[in-house]
Amino acid sequence: MFIEESLKDKAKLYFNFKHKHMGHALGMEFQHIAKKEIIATMPVNENSVQPFGLLHGGASVALAETLCSVGGWFLLEDKDKTVVGVEINANHIRSVKMGGKVTGTAKPIHMGRKIQVWECEIRDEKGKLVCTSRCTLAVIKG
């Protein structure tokens, strides 16, 4: 996994949280953490599919919001602040069958004092677009 040098201390804090979260339940694995881009993979398995064996749209949204929120948190300089999702939308473009894996890439669009806006693309193992999402985050006191 790549972690941008300026984010390594914050990454140690993130990866050593005492509790598990949705990312663990869905098998998300971070691949790249940088100020301009955050990337993680997620397996398409019994935890992330709908009854017909295809990637559940909610799992895609969970991956997108996780990447955007974690990315937003990494960019905060004030240790007393955090980010929370205000709005998220997603367009589901293509299905992925159980047994596959998807990769989400989130990038900041707007970084304000009170609001951040991120975009996230989720692609299958062939690089084909599965879902595109936009997430608005509020910067609040942690």
PyMOL commands that set and color helices and strands:
alter all, ss='L'
color gray80, all
select helices_A, chain A and resi 5-15+22-25+57-75
alter helices_A, ss='H'
color red, helices_A
select strands_A, chain A and resi 2-3+29-34+37-43+81-92+101-111+115-123+129-141
alter strands_A, ss='S'
color yellow, strands_A
deselect
rebuild
show_as cartoon
